[in-house]
Amino acid sequence: MIVVRFRVTCQPDRTDDVRRVLEDVVAPSRQVDGVVSFDIGRDVSDPDVFIATEVFDDRAALDRQESLAEVASAMSVLEKSLVGPPEATVYHVSRAEPYGD
């Protein structure tokens, strides 16, 4: 299993544009075979920050999700809308279990 944490900080005047393109990525990403979960939220302490938490069965599923047209569109908007480069971390997880069990 692969978990990706992706964080971006937007230029304040571009935050709404980024929100719209990120919103367009969520539904199609959740439909990709091998995507366990795909969520994007806003940082509660900084409205110009978005954080995606993405869980994939394997690298092939991640590659399929990244090949979506909506992802390409979002990346083109991000290129001109961020205050710095995106932060991304890939975690390779060998085991997962429900919390509290």
Biopython code that builds the backbone (N, CA, C, O; Angstrom):
import numpy as np
from Bio.PDB.StructureBuilder import StructureBuilder

atoms = [
    (1, "MET", "N", (0.838, -1.162, 0.000)),
    (1, "MET", "CA", (0.000, 0.000, 0.000)),
    (1, "MET", "C", (0.896, 1.242, 0.000)),
    (1, "MET", "O", (1.964, 1.253, 0.612)),
    (2, "ILE", "N", (0.445, 2.271, -0.688)),
    (2, "ILE", "CA", (1.181, 3.528, -0.759)),
    (2, "ILE", "C", (0.282, 4.658, -0.270)),
    (2, "ILE", "O", (-0.874, 4.763, -0.680)),
    (3, "VAL", "N", (0.816, 5.496, 0.602)),
    (3, "VAL", "CA", (0.107, 6.683, 1.068)),
    (3, "VAL", "C", (0.916, 7.896, 0.617)),
    (3, "VAL", "O", (2.129, 7.958, 0.818)),
    (4, "VAL", "N", (0.236, 8.847, 0.012)),
    (4, "VAL", "CA", (0.876, 10.084, -0.426)),
    (4, "VAL", "C", (0.250, 11.246, 0.336)),
    (4, "VAL", "O", (-0.972, 11.362, 0.424)),
    (5, "ARG", "N", (1.111, 12.105, 0.885)),
    (5, "ARG", "CA", (0.660, 13.370, 1.485)),
    (5, "ARG", "C", (1.199, 14.471, 0.591)),
    (5, "ARG", "O", (2.406, 14.580, 0.372)),
    (6, "PHE", "N", (0.287, 15.285, 0.078)),
    (6, "PHE", "CA", (0.627, 16.342, -0.873)),
    (6, "PHE", "C", (0.095, 17.652, -0.303)),
    (6, "PHE", "O", (-1.097, 17.763, -0.016)),
    (7, "ARG", "N", (0.977, 18.654, -0.134)),
    (7, "ARG", "CA", (0.587, 19.920, 0.498)),
    (7, "ARG", "C", (1.036, 21.078, -0.379)),
    (7, "ARG", "O", (2.173, 21.114, -0.849)),
    (8, "VAL", "N", (0.123, 22.031, -0.593)),
    (8, "VAL", "CA", (0.445, 23.217, -1.373)),
    (8, "VAL", "C", (-0.010, 24.464, -0.626)),
    (8, "VAL", "O", (-1.014, 24.449, 0.087)),
    (9, "THR", "N", (0.750, 25.545, -0.805)),
    (9, "THR", "CA", (0.377, 26.852, -0.287)),
    (9, "THR", "C", (0.169, 27.776, -1.479)),
    (9, "THR", "O", (1.072, 27.985, -2.289)),
    (10, "CYS", "N", (-1.028, 28.320, -1.569)),
    (10, "CYS", "CA", (-1.413, 29.149, -2.707)),
    (10, "CYS", "C", (-1.096, 30.618, -2.475)),
    (10, "CYS", "O", (-1.044, 31.089, -1.339)),
    (11, "GLN", "N", (-0.887, 31.326, -3.568)),
    (11, "GLN", "CA", (-0.908, 32.776, -3.512)),
    (11, "GLN", "C", (-2.340, 33.151, -3.116)),
    (11, "GLN", "O", (-3.289, 32.613, -3.686)),
    (12, "PRO", "N", (-2.513, 34.052, -2.164)),
    (12, "PRO", "CA", (-3.868, 34.353, -1.667)),
    (12, "PRO", "C", (-4.881, 34.697, -2.763)),
    (12, "PRO", "O", (-6.050, 34.331, -2.647)),
    (13, "ASP", "N", (-4.464, 35.381, -3.806)),
    (13, "ASP", "CA", (-5.406, 35.745, -4.861)),
    (13, "ASP", "C", (-5.694, 34.591, -5.827)),
    (13, "ASP", "O", (-6.506, 34.745, -6.740)),
    (14, "ARG", "N", (-5.044, 33.446, -5.642)),
    (14, "ARG", "CA", (-5.246, 32.282, -6.514)),
    (14, "ARG", "C", (-5.888, 31.102, -5.794)),
    (14, "ARG", "O", (-6.126, 30.060, -6.406)),
    (15, "THR", "N", (-6.169, 31.252, -4.503)),
    (15, "THR", "CA", (-6.687, 30.144, -3.702)),
    (15, "THR", "C", (-8.000, 29.591, -4.242)),
    (15, "THR", "O", (-8.174, 28.373, -4.281)),
    (16, "ASP", "N", (-8.917, 30.440, -4.656)),
    (16, "ASP", "CA", (-10.197, 29.947, -5.172)),
    (16, "ASP", "C", (-10.018, 29.164, -6.467)),
    (16, "ASP", "O", (-10.704, 28.166, -6.684)),
    (17, "ASP", "N", (-9.099, 29.608, -7.335)),
    (17, "ASP", "CA", (-8.819, 28.868, -8.568)),
    (17, "ASP", "C", (-8.260, 27.481, -8.257)),
    (17, "ASP", "O", (-8.647, 26.493, -8.880)),
    (18, "VAL", "N", (-7.351, 27.418, -7.294)),
    (18, "VAL", "CA", (-6.760, 26.136, -6.901)),
    (18, "VAL", "C", (-7.825, 25.235, -6.293)),
    (18, "VAL", "O", (-7.879, 24.045, -6.603)),
    (19, "ARG", "N", (-8.667, 25.783, -5.437)),
    (19, "ARG", "CA", (-9.735, 24.975, -4.836)),
    (19, "ARG", "C", (-10.603, 24.348, -5.912)),
    (19, "ARG", "O", (-10.945, 23.169, -5.823)),
    (20, "ARG", "N", (-10.962, 25.119, -6.925)),
    (20, "ARG", "CA", (-11.826, 24.596, -7.983)),
    (20, "ARG", "C", (-11.168, 23.443, -8.748)),
    (20, "ARG", "O", (-11.813, 22.425, -8.999)),
    (21, "VAL", "N", (-9.899, 23.592, -9.118)),
    (21, "VAL", "CA", (-9.269, 22.514, -9.886)),
    (21, "VAL", "C", (-8.994, 21.289, -9.021)),
    (21, "VAL", "O", (-9.061, 20.161, -9.507)),
    (22, "LEU", "N", (-8.686, 21.502, -7.744)),
    (22, "LEU", "CA", (-8.496, 20.352, -6.851)),
    (22, "LEU", "C", (-9.819, 19.628, -6.631)),
    (22, "LEU", "O", (-9.863, 18.399, -6.580)),
    (23, "GLU", "N", (-10.886, 20.393, -6.503)),
    (23, "GLU", "CA", (-12.214, 19.791, -6.352)),
    (23, "GLU", "C", (-12.546, 18.905, -7.551)),
    (23, "GLU", "O", (-13.158, 17.848, -7.397)),
    (24, "ASP", "N", (-12.141, 19.339, -8.743)),
    (24, "ASP", "CA", (-12.398, 18.563, -9.963)),
    (24, "ASP", "C", (-11.616, 17.255, -10.015)),
    (24, "ASP", "O", (-11.976, 16.354, -10.772)),
    (25, "VAL", "N", (-10.556, 17.136, -9.225)),
    (25, "VAL", "CA", (-9.711, 15.941, -9.223)),
    (25, "VAL", "C", (-10.300, 14.830, -8.349)),
    (25, "VAL", "O", (-10.084, 13.649, -8.624)),
    (26, "VAL", "N", (-11.037, 15.193, -7.308)),
    (26, "VAL", "CA", (-11.434, 14.227, -6.282)),
    (26, "VAL", "C", (-12.310, 13.100, -6.827)),
    (26, "VAL", "O", (-11.944, 11.932, -6.700)),
    (27, "ALA", "N", (-13.441, 13.416, -7.422)),
    (27, "ALA", "CA", (-14.375, 12.357, -7.857)),
    (27, "ALA", "C", (-13.750, 11.390, -8.850)),
    (27, "ALA", "O", (-13.866, 10.179, -8.659)),
    (28, "PRO", "N", (-13.085, 11.871, -9.913)),
    (28, "PRO", "CA", (-12.490, 10.895, -10.840)),
    (28, "PRO", "C", (-11.373, 10.077, -10.199)),
    (28, "PRO", "O", (-11.185, 8.911, -10.545)),
    (29, "SER", "N", (-10.639, 10.669, -9.278)),
    (29, "SER", "CA", (-9.561, 9.929, -8.604)),
    (29, "SER", "C", (-10.127, 8.788, -7.774)),
    (29, "SER", "O", (-9.552, 7.701, -7.728)),
    (30, "ARG", "N", (-11.238, 9.035, -7.127)),
    (30, "ARG", "CA", (-11.860, 7.994, -6.295)),
    (30, "ARG", "C", (-12.390, 6.834, -7.122)),
    (30, "ARG", "O", (-12.637, 5.757, -6.579)),
    (31, "GLN", "N", (-12.569, 7.028, -8.414)),
    (31, "GLN", "CA", (-13.080, 5.976, -9.297)),
    (31, "GLN", "C", (-11.971, 5.120, -9.908)),
    (31, "GLN", "O", (-12.255, 4.097, -10.531)),
    (32, "VAL", "N", (-10.729, 5.521, -9.740)),
    (32, "VAL", "CA", (-9.611, 4.789, -10.342)),
    (32, "VAL", "C", (-9.410, 3.463, -9.617)),
    (32, "VAL", "O", (-9.392, 3.406, -8.387)),
    (33, "ASP", "N", (-9.261, 2.404, -10.398)),
    (33, "ASP", "CA", (-9.001, 1.085, -9.829)),
    (33, "ASP", "C", (-7.733, 1.129, -8.983)),
    (33, "ASP", "O", (-6.688, 1.580, -9.452)),
    (34, "GLY", "N", (-7.818, 0.665, -7.745)),
    (34, "GLY", "CA", (-6.666, 0.623, -6.858)),
    (34, "GLY", "C", (-6.525, 1.842, -5.962)),
    (34, "GLY", "O", (-5.606, 1.902, -5.145)),
    (35, "VAL", "N", (-7.424, 2.818, -6.101)),
    (35, "VAL", "CA", (-7.421, 3.952, -5.183)),
    (35, "VAL", "C", (-8.269, 3.558, -3.971)),
    (35, "VAL", "O", (-9.477, 3.347, -4.085)),
    (36, "VAL", "N", (-7.624, 3.463, -2.826)),
    (36, "VAL", "CA", (-8.304, 3.071, -1.587)),
    (36, "VAL", "C", (-9.069, 4.260, -1.025)),
    (36, "VAL", "O", (-10.232, 4.128, -0.642)),
    (37, "SER", "N", (-8.428, 5.414, -0.973)),
    (37, "SER", "CA", (-9.095, 6.648, -0.568)),
    (37, "SER", "C", (-8.337, 7.825, -1.153)),
    (37, "SER", "O", (-7.141, 7.751, -1.436)),
    (38, "PHE", "N", (-9.082, 8.922, -1.325)),
    (38, "PHE", "CA", (-8.493, 10.113, -1.920)),
    (38, "PHE", "C", (-9.244, 11.317, -1.359)),
    (38, "PHE", "O", (-10.419, 11.519, -1.662)),
    (39, "ASP", "N", (-8.568, 12.104, -0.550)),
    (39, "ASP", "CA", (-9.198, 13.240, 0.106)),
    (39, "ASP", "C", (-8.311, 14.470, 0.007)),
    (39, "ASP", "O", (-7.088, 14.381, 0.118)),
    (40, "ILE", "N", (-8.944, 15.624, -0.205)),
    (40, "ILE", "CA", (-8.234, 16.892, -0.192)),
    (40, "ILE", "C", (-8.987, 17.820, 0.748)),
    (40, "ILE", "O", (-10.203, 17.975, 0.644)),
    (41, "GLY", "N", (-8.247, 18.436, 1.670)),
    (41, "GLY", "CA", (-8.861, 19.358, 2.617)),
    (41, "GLY", "C", (-8.055, 20.632, 2.723)),
    (41, "GLY", "O", (-6.951, 20.749, 2.191)),
    (42, "ARG", "N", (-8.635, 21.572, 3.420)),
    (42, "ARG", "CA", (-7.991, 22.853, 3.659)),
    (42, "ARG", "C", (-7.424, 22.872, 5.061)),
    (42, "ARG", "O", (-8.042, 22.347, 5.987)),
    (43, "ASP", "N", (-6.273, 23.460, 5.229)),
    (43, "ASP", "CA", (-5.664, 23.614, 6.548)),
    (43, "ASP", "C", (-6.549, 24.548, 7.376)),
    (43, "ASP", "O", (-6.867, 25.649, 6.926)),
    (44, "VAL", "N", (-6.945, 24.131, 8.565)),
    (44, "VAL", "CA", (-7.844, 24.950, 9.383)),
    (44, "VAL", "C", (-7.165, 26.211, 9.909)),
    (44, "VAL", "O", (-7.853, 27.142, 10.328)),
    (45, "SER", "N", (-5.847, 26.266, 9.898)),
    (45, "SER", "CA", (-5.152, 27.454, 10.396)),
    (45, "SER", "C", (-4.627, 28.352, 9.277)),
    (45, "SER", "O", (-4.139, 29.449, 9.549)),
    (46, "ASP", "N", (-4.720, 27.901, 8.016)),
    (46, "ASP", "CA", (-4.259, 28.710, 6.891)),
    (46, "ASP", "C", (-5.140, 28.412, 5.680)),
    (46, "ASP", "O", (-4.986, 27.360, 5.060)),
    (47, "PRO", "N", (-6.049, 29.301, 5.333)),
    (47, "PRO", "CA", (-6.989, 29.030, 4.243)),
    (47, "PRO", "C", (-6.341, 28.953, 2.859)),
    (47, "PRO", "O", (-7.003, 28.583, 1.890)),
    (48, "ASP", "N", (-5.062, 29.298, 2.757)),
    (48, "ASP", "CA", (-4.358, 29.208, 1.478)),
    (48, "ASP", "C", (-3.611, 27.896, 1.305)),
    (48, "ASP", "O", (-2.888, 27.719, 0.324)),
    (49, "VAL", "N", (-3.778, 26.972, 2.249)),
    (49, "VAL", "CA", (-3.085, 25.682, 2.208)),
    (49, "VAL", "C", (-4.096, 24.558, 1.991)),
    (49, "VAL", "O", (-5.130, 24.486, 2.655)),
    (50, "PHE", "N", (-3.763, 23.684, 1.041)),
    (50, "PHE", "CA", (-4.544, 22.477, 0.782)),
    (50, "PHE", "C", (-3.646, 21.269, 1.009)),
    (50, "PHE", "O", (-2.461, 21.285, 0.674)),
    (51, "ILE", "N", (-4.236, 20.215, 1.588)),
    (51, "ILE", "CA", (-3.495, 18.989, 1.858)),
    (51, "ILE", "C", (-4.294, 17.807, 1.307)),
    (51, "ILE", "O", (-5.465, 17.617, 1.637)),
    (52, "ALA", "N", (-3.636, 17.029, 0.470)),
    (52, "ALA", "CA", (-4.246, 15.815, -0.066)),
    (52, "ALA", "C", (-3.645, 14.613, 0.653)),
    (52, "ALA", "O", (-2.435, 14.533, 0.866)),
    (53, "THR", "N", (-4.511, 13.693, 1.018)),
    (53, "THR", "CA", (-4.086, 12.407, 1.570)),
    (53, "THR", "C", (-4.642, 11.340, 0.637)),
    (53, "THR", "O", (-5.855, 11.187, 0.495)),
    (54, "GLU", "N", (-3.740, 10.614, 0.012)),
    (54, "GLU", "CA", (-4.106, 9.674, -1.035)),
    (54, "GLU", "C", (-3.584, 8.290, -0.669)),
    (54, "GLU", "O", (-2.423, 8.141, -0.288)),
    (55, "VAL", "N", (-4.445, 7.273, -0.784)),
    (55, "VAL", "CA", (-4.044, 5.908, -0.439)),
    (55, "VAL", "C", (-4.295, 5.016, -1.658)),
    (55, "VAL", "O", (-5.390, 4.991, -2.221)),
    (56, "PHE", "N", (-3.254, 4.292, -2.044)),
    (56, "PHE", "CA", (-3.290, 3.449, -3.239)),
    (56, "PHE", "C", (-2.904, 2.015, -2.891)),
    (56, "PHE", "O", (-2.114, 1.777, -1.977)),
    (57, "ASP", "N", (-3.472, 1.065, -3.631)),
    (57, "ASP", "CA", (-3.075, -0.339, -3.453)),
    (57, "ASP", "C", (-1.607, -0.544, -3.800)),
    (57, "ASP", "O", (-0.908, -1.312, -3.140)),
    (58, "ASP", "N", (-1.141, 0.148, -4.844)),
    (58, "ASP", "CA", (0.224, -0.052, -5.322)),
    (58, "ASP", "C", (0.638, 1.115, -6.216)),
    (58, "ASP", "O", (-0.144, 2.037, -6.449)),
    (59, "ARG", "N", (1.864, 1.066, -6.711)),
    (59, "ARG", "CA", (2.389, 2.143, -7.560)),
    (59, "ARG", "C", (1.609, 2.260, -8.863)),
    (59, "ARG", "O", (1.436, 3.361, -9.383)),
    (60, "ALA", "N", (1.144, 1.154, -9.385)),
    (60, "ALA", "CA", (0.377, 1.190, -10.631)),
    (60, "ALA", "C", (-0.908, 2.000, -10.453)),
    (60, "ALA", "O", (-1.298, 2.743, -11.354)),
    (61, "ALA", "N", (-1.557, 1.867, -9.320)),
    (61, "ALA", "CA", (-2.776, 2.645, -9.049)),
    (61, "ALA", "C", (-2.448, 4.131, -8.936)),
    (61, "ALA", "O", (-3.187, 4.975, -9.443)),
    (62, "LEU", "N", (-1.349, 4.447, -8.276)),
    (62, "LEU", "CA", (-0.914, 5.844, -8.178)),
    (62, "LEU", "C", (-0.647, 6.402, -9.572)),
    (62, "LEU", "O", (-1.059, 7.521, -9.880)),
    (63, "ASP", "N", (0.034, 5.640, -10.408)),
    (63, "ASP", "CA", (0.334, 6.079, -11.771)),
    (63, "ASP", "C", (-0.949, 6.290, -12.579)),
    (63, "ASP", "O", (-1.040, 7.243, -13.352)),
    (64, "ARG", "N", (-1.940, 5.413, -12.408)),
    (64, "ARG", "CA", (-3.214, 5.575, -13.120)),
    (64, "ARG", "C", (-3.903, 6.860, -12.676)),
    (64, "ARG", "O", (-4.436, 7.599, -13.504)),
    (65, "GLN", "N", (-3.892, 7.124, -11.386)),
    (65, "GLN", "CA", (-4.533, 8.348, -10.883)),
    (65, "GLN", "C", (-3.798, 9.571, -11.405)),
    (65, "GLN", "O", (-4.438, 10.535, -11.826)),
    (66, "GLU", "N", (-2.491, 9.557, -11.389)),
    (66, "GLU", "CA", (-1.715, 10.708, -11.861)),
    (66, "GLU", "C", (-1.878, 10.952, -13.354)),
    (66, "GLU", "O", (-1.589, 12.051, -13.827)),
    (67, "SER", "N", (-2.333, 9.952, -14.109)),
    (67, "SER", "CA", (-2.501, 10.117, -15.554)),
    (67, "SER", "C", (-3.858, 10.710, -15.935)),
    (67, "SER", "O", (-4.125, 10.923, -17.118)),
    (68, "LEU", "N", (-4.711, 10.975, -14.959)),
    (68, "LEU", "CA", (-6.019, 11.559, -15.251)),
    (68, "LEU", "C", (-5.870, 12.960, -15.853)),
    (68, "LEU", "O", (-4.977, 13.720, -15.478)),
    (69, "ALA", "N", (-6.753, 13.280, -16.785)),
    (69, "ALA", "CA", (-6.757, 14.622, -17.385)),
    (69, "ALA", "C", (-6.983, 15.700, -16.333)),
    (69, "ALA", "O", (-6.419, 16.790, -16.430)),
    (70, "GLU", "N", (-7.797, 15.405, -15.339)),
    (70, "GLU", "CA", (-8.078, 16.382, -14.280)),
    (70, "GLU", "C", (-6.831, 16.696, -13.460)),
    (70, "GLU", "O", (-6.659, 17.820, -12.991)),
    (71, "VAL", "N", (-5.972, 15.712, -13.289)),
    (71, "VAL", "CA", (-4.716, 15.940, -12.564)),
    (71, "VAL", "C", (-3.808, 16.845, -13.396)),
    (71, "VAL", "O", (-3.194, 17.765, -12.857)),
    (72, "ALA", "N", (-3.718, 16.597, -14.690)),
    (72, "ALA", "CA", (-2.900, 17.446, -15.559)),
    (72, "ALA", "C", (-3.405, 18.880, -15.537)),
    (72, "ALA", "O", (-2.611, 19.819, -15.485)),
    (73, "SER", "N", (-4.707, 19.050, -15.575)),
    (73, "SER", "CA", (-5.293, 20.389, -15.531)),
    (73, "SER", "C", (-4.970, 21.081, -14.211)),
    (73, "SER", "O", (-4.606, 22.256, -14.192)),
    (74, "ALA", "N", (-5.103, 20.355, -13.122)),
    (74, "ALA", "CA", (-4.796, 20.922, -11.801)),
    (74, "ALA", "C", (-3.323, 21.307, -11.714)),
    (74, "ALA", "O", (-2.994, 22.373, -11.194)),
    (75, "MET", "N", (-2.448, 20.467, -12.209)),
    (75, "MET", "CA", (-1.021, 20.762, -12.131)),
    (75, "MET", "C", (-0.667, 22.017, -12.924)),
    (75, "MET", "O", (0.214, 22.775, -12.516)),
    (76, "SER", "N", (-1.337, 22.245, -14.043)),
    (76, "SER", "CA", (-1.043, 23.454, -14.822)),
    (76, "SER", "C", (-1.481, 24.709, -14.070)),
    (76, "SER", "O", (-0.828, 25.747, -14.172)),
    (77, "VAL", "N", (-2.571, 24.626, -13.323)),
    (77, "VAL", "CA", (-3.005, 25.766, -12.506)),
    (77, "VAL", "C", (-2.067, 25.948, -11.316)),
    (77, "VAL", "O", (-1.733, 27.076, -10.954)),
    (78, "LEU", "N", (-1.642, 24.839, -10.708)),
    (78, "LEU", "CA", (-0.738, 24.930, -9.560)),
    (78, "LEU", "C", (0.581, 25.602, -9.935)),
    (78, "LEU", "O", (1.139, 26.358, -9.139)),
    (79, "GLU", "N", (1.081, 25.334, -11.135)),
    (79, "GLU", "CA", (2.365, 25.899, -11.568)),
    (79, "GLU", "C", (2.416, 27.417, -11.455)),
    (79, "GLU", "O", (3.477, 27.985, -11.198)),
    (80, "LYS", "N", (1.280, 28.074, -11.644)),
    (80, "LYS", "CA", (1.261, 29.536, -11.616)),
    (80, "LYS", "C", (0.541, 30.102, -10.394)),
    (80, "LYS", "O", (0.282, 31.304, -10.331)),
    (81, "SER", "N", (0.216, 29.249, -9.424)),
    (81, "SER", "CA", (-0.630, 29.680, -8.322)),
    (81, "SER", "C", (-0.035, 29.497, -6.935)),
    (81, "SER", "O", (-0.651, 29.904, -5.950)),
    (82, "LEU", "N", (1.132, 28.901, -6.832)),
    (82, "LEU", "CA", (1.685, 28.574, -5.516)),
    (82, "LEU", "C", (2.777, 29.553, -5.105)),
    (82, "LEU", "O", (3.407, 30.193, -5.947)),
    (83, "VAL", "N", (2.989, 29.659, -3.794)),
    (83, "VAL", "CA", (4.058, 30.517, -3.279)),
    (83, "VAL", "C", (5.405, 29.791, -3.269)),
    (83, "VAL", "O", (6.451, 30.425, -3.124)),
    (84, "GLY", "N", (5.383, 28.488, -3.419)),
    (84, "GLY", "CA", (6.594, 27.675, -3.446)),
    (84, "GLY", "C", (6.258, 26.316, -4.011)),
    (84, "GLY", "O", (5.104, 26.056, -4.351)),
    (85, "PRO", "N", (7.237, 25.450, -4.118)),
    (85, "PRO", "CA", (6.963, 24.118, -4.668)),
    (85, "PRO", "C", (6.058, 23.305, -3.741)),
    (85, "PRO", "O", (6.072, 23.493, -2.525)),
    (86, "PRO", "N", (5.272, 22.398, -4.331)),
    (86, "PRO", "CA", (4.454, 21.511, -3.490)),
    (86, "PRO", "C", (5.349, 20.652, -2.597)),
    (86, "PRO", "O", (6.492, 20.349, -2.941)),
    (87, "GLU", "N", (4.813, 20.276, -1.464)),
    (87, "GLU", "CA", (5.479, 19.310, -0.589)),
    (87, "GLU", "C", (4.787, 17.971, -0.799)),
    (87, "GLU", "O", (3.560, 17.887, -0.755)),
    (88, "ALA", "N", (5.560, 16.946, -1.023)),
    (88, "ALA", "CA", (4.967, 15.623, -1.209)),
    (88, "ALA", "C", (5.838, 14.581, -0.530)),
    (88, "ALA", "O", (7.066, 14.615, -0.612)),
    (89, "THR", "N", (5.173, 13.660, 0.140)),
    (89, "THR", "CA", (5.851, 12.540, 0.788)),
    (89, "THR", "C", (5.105, 11.273, 0.415)),
    (89, "THR", "O", (3.877, 11.218, 0.478)),
    (90, "VAL", "N", (5.861, 10.254, 0.026)),
    (90, "VAL", "CA", (5.290, 8.949, -0.300)),
    (90, "VAL", "C", (5.677, 7.981, 0.813)),
    (90, "VAL", "O", (6.853, 7.822, 1.141)),
    (91, "TYR", "N", (4.671, 7.343, 1.381)),
    (91, "TYR", "CA", (4.893, 6.347, 2.439)),
    (91, "TYR", "C", (4.559, 4.968, 1.883)),
    (91, "TYR", "O", (3.502, 4.775, 1.281)),
    (92, "HIS", "N", (5.451, 4.023, 2.083)),
    (92, "HIS", "CA", (5.208, 2.639, 1.696)),
    (92, "HIS", "C", (4.789, 1.905, 2.954)),
    (92, "HIS", "O", (5.577, 1.761, 3.889)),
    (93, "VAL", "N", (3.550, 1.441, 2.979)),
    (93, "VAL", "CA", (2.946, 0.870, 4.176)),
    (93, "VAL", "C", (2.817, -0.643, 3.995)),
    (93, "VAL", "O", (2.269, -1.112, 2.997)),
    (94, "SER", "N", (3.311, -1.378, 4.940)),
    (94, "SER", "CA", (3.236, -2.839, 4.825)),
    (94, "SER", "C", (1.971, -3.414, 5.480)),
    (94, "SER", "O", (1.556, -4.532, 5.176)),
    (95, "ARG", "N", (1.369, -2.636, 6.379)),
    (95, "ARG", "CA", (0.197, -3.152, 7.085)),
    (95, "ARG", "C", (-0.654, -1.980, 7.545)),
    (95, "ARG", "O", (-0.129, -0.924, 7.896)),
    (96, "ALA", "N", (-1.968, -2.169, 7.541)),
    (96, "ALA", "CA", (-2.897, -1.154, 8.047)),
    (96, "ALA", "C", (-4.039, -1.868, 8.759)),
    (96, "ALA", "O", (-4.382, -3.003, 8.428)),
    (97, "GLU", "N", (-4.614, -1.196, 9.726)),
    (97, "GLU", "CA", (-5.759, -1.759, 10.453)),
    (97, "GLU", "C", (-6.651, -0.610, 10.891)),
    (97, "GLU", "O", (-6.171, 0.515, 11.031)),
    (98, "PRO", "N", (-7.926, -0.860, 11.108)),
    (98, "PRO", "CA", (-8.821, 0.194, 11.576)),
    (98, "PRO", "C", (-8.373, 0.703, 12.955)),
    (98, "PRO", "O", (-7.938, -0.081, 13.799)),
    (99, "TYR", "N", (-8.479, 1.975, 13.168)),
    (99, "TYR", "CA", (-8.111, 2.569, 14.446)),
    (99, "TYR", "C", (-9.102, 2.131, 15.516)),
    (99, "TYR", "O", (-10.313, 2.120, 15.294)),
    (100, "GLY", "N", (-8.575, 1.773, 16.668)),
    (100, "GLY", "CA", (-9.429, 1.407, 17.799)),
    (100, "GLY", "C", (-9.772, -0.076, 17.885)),
    (100, "GLY", "O", (-10.437, -0.498, 18.832)),
    (101, "ASP", "N", (-9.336, -0.863, 16.926)),
    (101, "ASP", "CA", (-9.621, -2.321, 16.999)),
    (101, "ASP", "C", (-8.473, -3.051, 17.629)),
    (101, "ASP", "O", (-8.525, -4.272, 17.776)),
]
sb = StructureBuilder()
sb.init_structure("model")
sb.init_model(0)
sb.init_chain("A")
sb.init_seg("    ")
for serial, (resi, resn, name, xyz) in enumerate(atoms, 1):
    if name == "N":
        sb.init_residue(resn, " ", resi, " ")
    sb.init_atom(name, np.array(xyz, "f"), 0.0, 1.0, " ", f" {name:<3s}", serial, name[0])
structure = sb.get_structure()
